Structures are given as structure tokens and as C-alpha cells.
Amino acid sequence: MPNIQVLDQITIDKIAAGEVIERPASIVKELVENAIDAKATSVTVEIREGGISFIRITDNGCGIPKEEVSLAFLRHSTSKIRSEKDLATVTSLGFRGEALSSISAISQVEVITKTKESDFGVKYTIEGGVEKGFEEIGAPEGTTFLVNQIFYNTPARRKFLKTPMTEASHVNELMIRLALSHPEVSIQFINNGQSKFHTSGNGNVKDVIYHVFGRDIANNLLEVDYSEGNLGVSGYIGKPMISRGNRNYENYYINGRYVKSNIIAKAIEDGYKDFTMQHRYPFTVLHFWIDGNEIDVNVHPTKMELRFSHQQEIYNFAYQVVKKTLIEPELIPRVELPKTVEEKAIVETKTPEKHDEAYFMRKMKERVESYHRQASQAEVKDTKELHRGNMQIDRIKEAVTYNKNKAREEQFVSTTVQKPKLDIQENPKIEQLNFFDEKLLTKKASQEYTVIGQVFDTYWLVEFKEQLYIIDQHAAHERVLYEKTLQGMKNRTFTSQYLSPPIILNLSMQETRLLTEHMDLFTKIGFEIEDFGGDSFAVRAVPDNLFSIAKKELLVEMLDQLSDDITSAEAPDIIGEKIASMSCKAAVKGNTKLSAAEVDALIGELLELENPYHCPHGRPTIIAMTKRELEKKFKRIV
């Protein structure tokens, strides 16, 4: 048997580094978090080859005192905590004292740092955990880290790195999260000499969202600002229209730290459940503030995971905040038809800063040249086509000239007035009707709207004020049945319908345990389930509203959504929502004619619901188009 011996310090450091440093993004995370902890207001991150060969991080923070520089690279050396008691209330991003030691163990590191009180800075070099140089130099206040050739001395780990492009994308995602979590810090990210984004550091989260994700997302946000007891949350959630096919756009932070939490993720997604299609995930940037005594951040070396002492309370808080924020506005999508070439020319001329003759002539010339290029490329030989093209050009000229003259007559405001960076109503592709004073889905409105008729045996047209509403009868009926079922389950005990023959379920050990644990709940809502021997169960009765659609898959789907992460308080809601969702199969289908009385009753029921805007699967029940938009299409107005 081999003899037991204590490993040397360099080997120990390399092994420990594996817990903290997984890839270049891990190094960037640790160093940027240190910069933020050092009160930096500006941080610049530059990488080359995905960060594998070169990482430079510069900040204007407080710097490291000369006598503490080499000490900072020892394991478990930190300025963030002093004793075990501090772990309960730690507020800094870093505190374990492993980052610099781990980074220097597997790469070549050079640090240049200077404090405000020092006349000179310090340049310190360390490679593979071995000190190589220490000297005084002139330097600005703050700290610059240069990290070269990560895993150069551990080739077995270096070969598991991905391509430079992949590694760079991980760094980019990390930098976005850091920028969103600290809008008060100006953060710039440079990849292979190209600046990817640069935030202002003005403390406005929405500005960061605009810089990183663009105008379309910034224009479709709902603000969140809520507190209850020791819990608080602020930030933005996206309107359902900007959902994505994965969870990459779900960003949430606990006390300024980006984390991953199944509890919070589930609460957010459950809050969106009625508003988005299946397998679509929301856009969120939420900052949660929780008493430090209620959480444990010392769970994992990367500090990406944490534990809550009151999980159910956190879930309920996050769920209610998201649900209430989505329900408050009237989220009916507004239809805006695409503009014609002439209308685009007219719209462009209405911008105050563009009413100078040189601009008009330049835009007219660009449009004419563009058209001739397209005609040339297509080798248009038909004289009629050329004639129509020339007529189009003439109309553009007329529109430009007309609006130029009209602009001068109206004496627009001076062009020196600047627009704010984020104008949420500027050229939206889809606008939500929460901007309108008059809303269709209110009891008062139910006395004033007019049902015009049905088209395609599926859609009902409703006129109200200056809006034309189009209602999908199937989606609307699904919503009504869904909420009726949920409400019925809260207020009364369902009657049961017996099945003959019974449905036999053959379950796995995990499914058997879950069914047994929650059997009382299934019984309460109308199921009658008996042990059939081994891991088999006989379903002899189901809730009356499920009798016509009772199948094995129904119960299995319910069990699939129950897991060890689900508390006993959550289970009734999950099972109830699944039953309500299945009951939607009884909804009236498209291509089915309804009488005016039937549709009037359906709309009346829709008005009474908490969320009338989407079916349980996330499709809209109703869309709208303005009278003005119709009149523009028919050229009644320009």
C-alpha cells in the first residue's frame, strides 16, 4: 500500500484552483468582483483569444497597499471578513480568499496597483504560484491585472477549454450580468480589440438594458419596485411578447450578487405561466434584497449558489410580484400594419431635426439611386415596370417636397432639443394598450362595446371607442374554463365520476412515492385511486370535469411536475393548474359558429377574469387595431 504523505503547497494550490477556476470567465468574474468590492466606479475588461492567452482588467478602485500585495496571493487571505461571525452578514461579492491564489497557481499574473495615499505604485509578478518580481513604479490610482496563458502549467486542464469564440461568449455573458447587477459602475468589455459594450455607470438599470440588449427589449419592459417585511425587489420584467426559447434572459440578483436559484426561477416562470407559450421563458432583470441572516452564500466556491432559510416565503414573494406586475396593465397586443414607401418618406420628414433642404435632397437622391440599382440588378426590361418605378419615384419626391414645405410653415421646435435615450413609445413594433385611457376589459366598458360579427367562424369583431378588437373564441373560452375550474377547486369539493373499466397506472418508484405522499390531495379534488399491487394503481374515479378526457397521461403529467423541490404548500396549486389546463380541451373550437348571444355571454365572462389577455397556454385571447391605423391604410388621413 502506498505511503500517505502531505502534498506540497504548489500542488495543493493547483488542486484548489480547480474548484474556483473553470475557464477564462471564472478569472474575469473573480477579478471584476474584487474591483467592485474595491469601490471602483469604472472597470475595463479586455481579452484576446477568448481570454485563454490574455486577460487585462483595469479599475479605478482603492488599490492594494504595497505591504499587502504579496499577502493577497496567499490562500485564504481576504480583506472582506475577519472571523466566522462575519459569514452570517457578508455583503461583499468576494470573501473566501481563494481567487488570487487560484488564478496565480495556473497562469502568469502581473498586477500593477496604487492606493490614493501612496506616491508610487507597485508592480508584482507571479507565475504558477511562484513570485517572480516586485518593484515600485509610477501608476494611476487603482489596480490593473494582466493574466496570461491560463493552465499553461496544467496541460491536462488546458486541453478541455473550448474554442476561443466559445470562451469569449462565456466572458461576454458574464460581463452582461455584472453590468446589470451594478449599473452604478461603468463597465466596458473589449474582445480582440473590439468594444462589445460600454455602460455609463449612471445607476439606471434600464440604460444598461438598452446598451446591452437594444431598443426592442428596452421598449417593452414593465417596472418592478416592491417590498414586504425583510424582502424587497426592484428592476424590470419583459412583456410576454419578448419571451425566449431558453432561460438565458432570466437575470436575478440577491443583494447585488448574480446567483442561480431553482426557487426564484420557478417563482418567476410560474408567474408568467398564463402569459407565455409553453417552452418560452421571460426576460427579467430583478434585484432582490434579503436580510443577510436569511441566506447562506458560502455554499459553493464560485458563490453562484445559495440557500434560503425560508424557501416558501421567498417563492411566494417572487411569484406574487411577477404575477401582479403582469396583471396590472391591459396587455392586449395592438396591430400596426407595415408602412408603405410613401408613408415612410412622410414619417421621416416629420422629425424636427431633419427639416433642412440638404437633408431632403440627400434622402431623395438616396431613394432614387436605390431604386435604379435594384431595377438594374433585376435587369428590368418591361417598359411598364420602368414606368411604374418612375411613378413611384415621383410620388416620393412629391411627399418629400410637400412635407418639407409644411414643416417650414409649422415652424418646428429648434433641432438642438435632444430626445431622451430611452423613449419607450418611439416607433414600437407592437404597442401594448396599457397606454390607453379607455380599456375594453372593464365592467363599465361592457355596457358600451358593440359586437359587429364573426369572421372565419373563429374570430369575433368588437368595436369600442376608437379601437377594433379581434377576439379568438377558442382562446377566450379556454381562459374562461381554466379560471372557472381553478376557482371551483378553491371554493368547493368536486364531485367524482366513476370509470369503467378503471385506468391502471404502472409507476416508477419515484412516481409511486410522490403519489403516495400527495394521495390526500388527489382524493380531495375528486380522484379515487387504489393500490393495485406492486407499483401499480387503479384509478376508479376522476373529477367530473375530466371524465370525458381521463387518460393515463393526465395523472402521469401531474406526477411529473411534482418533485423533491416542491413544498407541500405548492403541490395543490400545481395539481390544480394541471387539472384546469386539461379541462380546456372542452373549449369551443375554431371554425365553429356561435350565436351573438353566446359570444356576448363569452365576452362578459372574459371581463370578469383576473387575466383575460391570454389562454392558459400563453396565446393571446384578443388583439386590437386603432381607427387611426385603418384610416391611414385607406388614405383618409396622411
ZAMARGU-4260 file (C-alpha; in steps of 0.2 Angstrom, whole numbers, plus 5000, padded with zeros to 4 digits):
<rodrens>
0) 5000/5000/5000 | 5007/5017/4995 | 5013/5028/5010 | 5002/5043/5015 | 5011/5060/5013
5) 5006/5078/5013 | 5006/5087/4996 | 5017/5101/4993 | 5010/5119/4993 | 5011/5121/4974
10) 5001/5105/4971 | 4988/5110/4984 | 4986/5127/4976 | 4983/5119/4958 | 4970/5107/4965
15) 4961/5121/4974 | 4962/5131/4959 | 4951/5118/4950 | 4937/5122/4962 | 4937/5141/4958
20) 4944/5142/4940 | 4935/5133/4927 | 4938/5144/4912 | 4944/5162/4907 | 4926/5168/4913
25) 4930/5162/4930 | 4945/5173/4931 | 4936/5188/4925 | 4922/5185/4937 | 4933/5185/4952
30) 4944/5200/4947 | 4929/5211/4942 | 4920/5207/4958 | 4936/5212/4968 | 4936/5228/4958
35) 4918/5232/4963 | 4922/5227/4981 | 4936/5240/4980 | 4924/5254/4976 | 4928/5256/4958
40) 4917/5266/4948 | 4925/5261/4931 | 4931/5244/4926 | 4938/5239/4909 | 4940/5221/4904
45) 4950/5216/4888 | 4953/5198/4882 | 4961/5190/4867 | 4958/5173/4861 | 4943/5170/4872
50) 4954/5175/4887 | 4965/5160/4885 | 4981/5169/4881 | 4977/5186/4888 | 4966/5195/4900
55) 4968/5213/4906 | 4956/5221/4920 | 4958/5239/4925 | 4949/5248/4938 | 4950/5264/4947
60) 4946/5257/4964 | 4956/5260/4981 | 4971/5249/4976 | 4981/5237/4986 | 4994/5244/4999
65) 5012/5240/4995 | 5015/5229/5010 | 4999/5219/5007 | 5001/5215/4988 | 5011/5198/4990
70) 5000/5193/5005 | 4984/5195/4994 | 4990/5180/4984 | 4991/5168/4999 | 4976/5156/5001
75) 4963/5162/5012 | 4969/5179/5013 | 4955/5192/5012 | 4950/5210/5017 | 4932/5206/5017
80) 4929/5196/5033 | 4938/5194/5050 | 4930/5179/5058 | 4917/5166/5057 | 4904/5178/5063
85) 4906/5189/5048 | 4900/5175/5037 | 4882/5177/5043 | 4881/5195/5036 | 4894/5196/5022
90) 4889/5209/5009 | 4904/5209/4998 | 4905/5199/4982 | 4921/5190/4986 | 4926/5184/5004
95) 4934/5167/5003 | 4952/5172/5000 | 4954/5159/4986 | 4953/5169/4970 | 4970/5177/4968
100) 4979/5161/4975 | 4970/5150/4962 | 4972/5162/4947 | 4991/5163/4951 | 4993/5145/4953
105) 4988/5141/4935 | 4993/5156/4925 | 5006/5170/4923 | 5000/5185/4933 | 5006/5203/4933
110) 4997/5216/4944 | 5000/5235/4945 | 4992/5244/4959 | 4992/5260/4968 | 4982/5267/4983
115) 4977/5286/4985 | 4989/5288/4999 | 5005/5281/4990 | 5017/5291/4980 | 5021/5276/4969
120) 5013/5261/4963 | 5018/5243/4964 | 5021/5230/4950 | 5021/5212/4956 | 5023/5197/4945
125) 5019/5179/4950 | 5019/5163/4939 | 5012/5146/4944 | 5011/5152/4962 | 5030/5157/4962
130) 5034/5175/4965 | 5045/5182/4950 | 5046/5201/4953 | 5042/5215/4965 | 5046/5234/4961
135) 5039/5251/4963 | 5033/5261/4948 | 5023/5276/4943 | 5005/5271/4941 | 4987/5279/4942
140) 4976/5275/4957 | 4968/5258/4956 | 4973/5241/4950 | 4977/5233/4934 | 4978/5214/4932
145) 4986/5205/4917 | 4983/5187/4916 | 4992/5177/4903 | 4992/5159/4897 | 4979/5151/4909
150) 4983/5132/4913 | 5000/5134/4905 | 5007/5123/4918 | 4992/5111/4919 | 4990/5105/4901
155) 4978/5091/4905 | 4966/5105/4910 | 4970/5117/4896 | 4965/5104/4883 | 4947/5104/4890
160) 4945/5123/4886 | 4933/5126/4871 | 4937/5137/4856 | 4942/5155/4858 | 4925/5160/4851
165) 4915/5149/4864 | 4926/5155/4879 | 4924/5173/4873 | 4905/5171/4873 | 4905/5165/4891
170) 4915/5180/4896 | 4903/5191/4887 | 4888/5183/4896 | 4897/5186/4912 | 4900/5204/4909
175) 4882/5207/4904 | 4877/5200/4921 | 4889/5210/4930 | 4884/5226/4921 | 4866/5223/4925
180) 4870/5219/4944 | 4880/5235/4946 | 4873/5249/4935 | 4882/5262/4946 | 4899/5255/4939
185) 4904/5260/4921 | 4909/5243/4913 | 4917/5241/4896 | 4921/5224/4888 | 4933/5223/4874
190) 4936/5207/4864 | 4951/5206/4852 | 4952/5225/4851 | 4933/5227/4848 | 4922/5236/4861
195) 4907/5225/4864 | 4898/5237/4875 | 4901/5251/4887 | 4889/5256/4901 | 4888/5274/4908
200) 4888/5269/4926 | 4874/5282/4930 | 4865/5269/4941 | 4850/5267/4929 | 4847/5248/4926
205) 4836/5252/4910 | 4850/5262/4902 | 4861/5246/4904 | 4847/5235/4897 | 4846/5247/4882
210) 4865/5247/4879 | 4866/5228/4881 | 4850/5221/4873 | 4844/5235/4862 | 4829/5246/4859
215) 4816/5232/4856 | 4818/5225/4873 | 4821/5241/4882 | 4804/5247/4874 | 4794/5233/4881
220) 4798/5232/4899 | 4787/5233/4915 | 4795/5241/4930 | 4795/5232/4947 | 4798/5240/4964
225) 4790/5231/4979 | 4795/5227/4997 | 4787/5217/5010 | 4794/5215/5028 | 4813/5210/5026
230) 4811/5207/5007 | 4812/5219/4993 | 4814/5219/4974 | 4817/5231/4960 | 4821/5231/4942
235) 4811/5226/4926 | 4802/5211/4918 | 4798/5209/4900 | 4781/5210/4892 | 4776/5192/4886
240) 4780/5197/4868 | 4799/5196/4871 | 4800/5179/4878 | 4814/5167/4873 | 4816/5149/4870
245) 4829/5147/4884 | 4832/5154/4901 | 4847/5165/4896 | 4837/5180/4898 | 4832/5177/4916
250) 4843/5188/4926 | 4840/5189/4945 | 4852/5195/4959 | 4852/5193/4978 | 4860/5208/4987
255) 4870/5213/4971 | 4876/5195/4968 | 4871/5186/4952 | 4866/5168/4958 | 4856/5153/4952
260) 4841/5148/4962 | 4828/5135/4957 | 4816/5143/4970 | 4817/5160/4962 | 4817/5153/4944
265) 4802/5143/4947 | 4793/5158/4955 | 4797/5169/4940 | 4791/5156/4927 | 4776/5151/4937
270) 4771/5170/4937 | 4772/5170/4918 | 4764/5154/4916 | 4747/5161/4910 | 4755/5174/4899
275) 4768/5164/4888 | 4768/5149/4877 | 4774/5133/4883 | 4793/5131/4882 | 4795/5150/4881
280) 4805/5159/4895 | 4804/5178/4901 | 4816/5192/4901 | 4819/5198/4918 | 4832/5209/4927
285) 4827/5208/4946 | 4837/5214/4961 | 4831/5205/4977 | 4836/5212/4994 | 4835/5200/5008
290) 4841/5200/5026 | 4859/5193/5026 | 4854/5182/5041 | 4841/5173/5030 | 4853/5167/5017
295) 4869/5156/5016 | 4881/5162/5002 | 4895/5151/5007 | 4888/5136/4999 | 4900/5134/4983
300) 4917/5141/4980 | 4911/5151/4965 | 4897/5159/4976 | 4884/5156/4962 | 4873/5146/4973
305) 4865/5150/4990 | 4852/5143/5002 | 4837/5152/5010 | 4831/5149/5027 | 4813/5152/5022
310) 4811/5145/5005 | 4792/5146/5004 | 4792/5164/5009 | 4804/5168/4995 | 4794/5159/4982
315) 4778/5167/4987 | 4786/5184/4987 | 4794/5182/4970 | 4778/5174/4962 | 4766/5187/4968
320) 4777/5201/4962 | 4779/5195/4945 | 4760/5190/4943 | 4754/5207/4950 | 4766/5216/4938
325) 4759/5207/4923 | 4741/5208/4928 | 4740/5227/4931 | 4742/5233/4913 | 4730/5229/4899
330) 4741/5218/4889 | 4732/5217/4873 | 4744/5217/4858 | 4740/5231/4846 | 4741/5228/4827
335) 4751/5240/4817 | 4752/5237/4798 | 4768/5240/4789 | 4770/5257/4781 | 4772/5260/4763
340) 4787/5268/4754 | 4777/5284/4753 | 4772/5284/4771 | 4790/5280/4777 | 4796/5296/4767
345) 4782/5306/4776 | 4786/5300/4793 | 4805/5303/4791 | 4801/5321/4786 | 4791/5324/4801
350) 4807/5323/4813 | 4811/5341/4818 | 4830/5339/4816 | 4828/5334/4798 | 4819/5349/4791
355) 4834/5356/4781 | 4835/5357/4762 | 4851/5347/4761 | 4844/5333/4771 | 4828/5332/4760
360) 4838/5332/4744 | 4850/5319/4750 | 4837/5307/4756 | 4828/5309/4739 | 4844/5306/4730
365) 4847/5290/4740 | 4830/5283/4737 | 4831/5287/4718 | 4848/5279/4717 | 4842/5264/4727
370) 4828/5261/4716 | 4838/5262/4700 | 4851/5250/4707 | 4838/5237/4711 | 4830/5239/4694
375) 4847/5237/4686 | 4851/5221/4696 | 4835/5214/4692 | 4838/5218/4673 | 4820/5225/4671
380) 4816/5226/4653 | 4797/5228/4654 | 4794/5247/4650 | 4778/5246/4660 | 4788/5241/4675
385) 4800/5255/4672 | 4786/5267/4670 | 4778/5261/4687 | 4795/5263/4695 | 4797/5281/4689
390) 4779/5285/4695 | 4785/5278/4712 | 4800/5290/4712 | 4788/5305/4708 | 4777/5301/4722
395) 4792/5300/4734 | 4798/5317/4728 | 4781/5324/4730 | 4779/5318/4748 | 4796/5324/4752
400) 4793/5342/4744 | 4776/5343/4752 | 4782/5339/4770 | 4797/5350/4768 | 4786/5365/4764
405) 4773/5360/4778 | 4787/5359/4791 | 4793/5376/4787 | 4776/5383/4788 | 4773/5375/4805
410) 4789/5381/4812 | 4795/5366/4822 | 4805/5367/4838 | 4823/5370/4837 | 4834/5355/4832
415) 4845/5357/4847 | 4832/5349/4859 | 4838/5331/4862 | 4827/5316/4864 | 4830/5305/4880
420) 4840/5290/4876 | 4825/5278/4880 | 4809/5284/4873 | 4798/5268/4876 | 4784/5275/4864
425) 4796/5278/4849 | 4792/5268/4834 | 4787/5252/4843 | 4784/5237/4833 | 4770/5231/4844
430) 4762/5243/4857 | 4753/5237/4872 | 4736/5245/4876 | 4741/5250/4894 | 4745/5267/4886
435) 4726/5270/4883 | 4715/5278/4895 | 4699/5268/4889 | 4700/5250/4892 | 4689/5236/4884
440) 4690/5223/4898 | 4681/5233/4912 | 4663/5231/4918 | 4660/5249/4913 | 4665/5245/4895
445) 4654/5230/4894 | 4639/5242/4893 | 4647/5252/4878 | 4655/5240/4866 | 4647/5233/4850
450) 4649/5215/4844 | 4650/5218/4825 | 4651/5199/4819 | 4661/5184/4817 | 4674/5180/4803
455) 4681/5163/4798 | 4669/5155/4811 | 4683/5159/4823 | 4686/5177/4827 | 4674/5190/4834
460) 4675/5208/4830 | 4671/5221/4843 | 4670/5240/4842 | 4674/5250/4857 | 4679/5269/4857
465) 4692/5271/4844 | 4698/5253/4844 | 4693/5237/4834 | 4696/5222/4845 | 4698/5204/4837
470) 4694/5190/4849 | 4699/5172/4847 | 4684/5162/4853 | 4694/5146/4857 | 4707/5155/4867
475) 4694/5166/4876 | 4684/5150/4880 | 4700/5141/4886 | 4704/5155/4898 | 4686/5156/4905
480) 4686/5137/4908 | 4703/5137/4916 | 4699/5150/4929 | 4682/5143/4932 | 4690/5127/4936
485) 4703/5134/4947 | 4690/5144/4956 | 4679/5129/4958 | 4693/5119/4966 | 4696/5133/4979
490) 4678/5135/4984 | 4670/5118/4984 | 4674/5099/4983 | 4672/5092/4966 | 4660/5078/4963
495) 4668/5062/4955 | 4663/5052/4940 | 4667/5033/4941 | 4677/5025/4927 | 4673/5008/4920
500) 4685/5000/4917 | 4697/5009/4929 | 4713/5016/4922 | 4728/5006/4928 | 4744/5015/4931
505) 4761/5007/4932 | 4773/5019/4940 | 4791/5020/4944 | 4797/5020/4962 | 4799/5039/4962
510) 4782/5041/4955 | 4774/5029/4967 | 4782/5039/4982 | 4776/5056/4975 | 4758/5049/4973
515) 4758/5041/4990 | 4764/5057/4998 | 4750/5068/4990 | 4736/5055/4989 | 4725/5065/5001
520) 4726/5080/4989 | 4721/5069/4974 | 4707/5062/4984 | 4701/5079/4990 | 4698/5085/4972
525) 4689/5070/4966 | 4701/5056/4962 | 4698/5039/4969 | 4714/5029/4967 | 4718/5012/4975
530) 4733/5001/4977 | 4733/4988/4963 | 4749/4978/4969 | 4767/4982/4967 | 4770/4999/4959
535) 4753/4998/4951 | 4737/5009/4955 | 4719/5008/4949 | 4711/5025/4946 | 4692/5021/4948
540) 4685/5039/4948 | 4691/5056/4942 | 4684/5074/4945 | 4668/5076/4935 | 4675/5089/4923
545) 4689/5077/4917 | 4678/5062/4914 | 4677/5064/4895 | 4696/5066/4894 | 4703/5055/4908
550) 4718/5046/4902 | 4734/5038/4910 | 4744/5053/4903 | 4734/5065/4914 | 4739/5058/4931
555) 4757/5055/4925 | 4759/5073/4919 | 4754/5079/4936 | 4766/5067/4945 | 4780/5073/4933
560) 4778/5091/4939 | 4779/5086/4957 | 4797/5084/4964 | 4808/5085/4979 | 4809/5104/4976
565) 4791/5106/4978 | 4784/5110/4995 | 4768/5103/5002 | 4760/5121/5000 | 4765/5122/4982
570) 4758/5104/4977 | 4739/5109/4977 | 4742/5123/4965 | 4752/5113/4953 | 4740/5099/4953
575) 4725/5111/4952 | 4733/5120/4937 | 4736/5104/4928 | 4718/5099/4930 | 4712/5116/4925
580) 4723/5116/4910 | 4717/5099/4904 | 4699/5105/4906 | 4702/5117/4892 | 4701/5103/4880
585) 4682/5106/4882 | 4683/5123/4875 | 4674/5128/4859 | 4685/5126/4844 | 4689/5137/4830
590) 4678/5135/4814 | 4663/5134/4825 | 4649/5146/4823 | 4642/5154/4839 | 4627/5165/4840
595) 4628/5183/4845 | 4620/5179/4862 | 4633/5166/4865 | 4648/5177/4861 | 4641/5191/4871
600) 4640/5179/4886 | 4658/5173/4882 | 4665/5191/4882 | 4655/5195/4898 | 4663/5180/4907
605) 4680/5186/4900 | 4678/5203/4908 | 4676/5195/4925 | 4693/5186/4925 | 4709/5191/4933
610) 4719/5188/4917 | 4708/5189/4902 | 4723/5193/4890 | 4730/5175/4887 | 4724/5157/4886
615) 4732/5145/4899 | 4745/5141/4885 | 4751/5158/4883 | 4742/5163/4866 | 4733/5180/4866
620) 4714/5180/4868 | 4712/5197/4860 | 4721/5209/4849 | 4717/5227/4844 | 4719/5239/4829
625) 4716/5258/4830 | 4703/5268/4820 | 4718/5279/4815 | 4728/5265/4808 | 4713/5259/4797
630) 4710/5277/4791 | 4729/5278/4786 | 4728/5262/4776 | 4713/5269/4766 | 4722/5286/4764
635) 4708/5296/4773 | 4722/5303/4783 | 4741/5305/4780
</rodrens>
